[in-house]
Amino acid sequence: MRMGIAVILAILLMSSALSKTGAQEGEETPIGCQLSFDGDIANQSVQFQTGLGPRLPGSAASSELRESIKSNLSGWHITESTHHVNGMVLTNLFATWNKGAGSTVMFAAHYDTRHKGDLDWNESMRDKPIDGANDGASGVAVLIELARHIPSMNLTHEVTLFFTDGEDQGEYSNASSWILGARAWADNLTTSEADNIESFILVDMIGDSDLTLRKTKPGNSSLWNRTENKIRYLDEVCNYGETTYFDFEKYDSIIDDHVPADELGIPAIDIIDTRYGEGASFLGGHWHTHNDTADKVSADSLQKIGYILESGLKTGSWLNIRVQENTELEEQEQVEENDNEEHDETSGLEADEMFIGVLLICCTLLVWGNLAWRIFADNRGEG
């Protein structure tokens, strides 16, 4: 008997192991797991970008980076928009695949770098521009590497890569001096153009070798739910590694390039590591310092983010966000309407029950009153 139980347990354990590794042993790989993003190639882009020096708006390094991005996007529909803001000349760069197909999924990253390392430990360096390896180059690197694989995905909708300028300028204490390129884009967007954008996913500061992500506010809840599900899917179904780099319970509040999109009602989120460096606090560590260098960026972290975006495209995770929200809203309204109807019905029943109760009391009093009168009358007659 014991031998039989042991054999059954062994078979169950073997079946569990095979189901976990089945995709690796000849079974058909789910389409969302057939991924090509290469973190090492993305990391090479980070090194190239930092090698150009600080990419300040209007600088030669900024122009050289834009030309390099365009040269890597052969076959894409490329446009630029120039804006004069706060004495700076900003240039936003857009690259669209499947131009005219509609239902745009937009991925964004800022390509400018901080004009001063105002949080550096060395006070004499706080007025000098930084390399921006993580804060700038990492997001750009992910989009460029992702773009290399999008043409082979056979997508039926538009994908636009939005390289924003002027995100990291201005003063830390003045929020109106941040995210200048994204604000200029939003200010010039028509209602129909905004309505055509299915989702806006910003990637910023996602190369930290100690990657620690969490959801951010403001941010579209449906889009965040899709992102969380994708992260779990990559681990549990695709066997692409653990999910401990993402905190599924906590939120950060952040003003970044996704805010102008969110304010227009476009479903938008910001995938950002706000704790740069091992054990760093919120917006601490290497952030806005001269330690933001290429050696602090990890190919593994870049690949994690690249896999999320790529798998999401292949499985349609970034589409129909608005439809889902409308459906959820209608369902919620229906639930509230049903609750109101039930409340009305309950109120009606309570009123009916009260009326019947009062009627029964009156009848009871009438019977007892009549009985008392008869007894009184009989007693009076006997006297």
Secondary structure, DSSP 8 states (H G I E B T S, - for coil): -HHHHHHHHHHHHHHHHHHHHGGGTTS---GGG-----HHHHHHHHHHHHHT----TTSHHHHHHHHHHHHT-TTSEEEEEEEEETTEEEEEEEEEESTTS-SEEEEEEE----S--TT-SSGGGTTS----IIIIIHHHHHHHHHHTTGGGG--SS-EEEEEESSSS-S-TT-GGGSSHHHHHHHHT--HHHHHTEEEEEEEES--BSS--EEEEES--HHHHHHHHHHHHHHHHTT-----TTEEEEEEEE---TTHHHHHTT--EEEEE--EESTT--TTEETTTSTT--GGGB-HHHHHHHHHHHHHHHHHTTTS-HHHHHHHHHHHHHHHHHHHHHHHHHHHHHHHHHHHHHHHHHHHHHHHHHHHHHHHHHHHHHH-
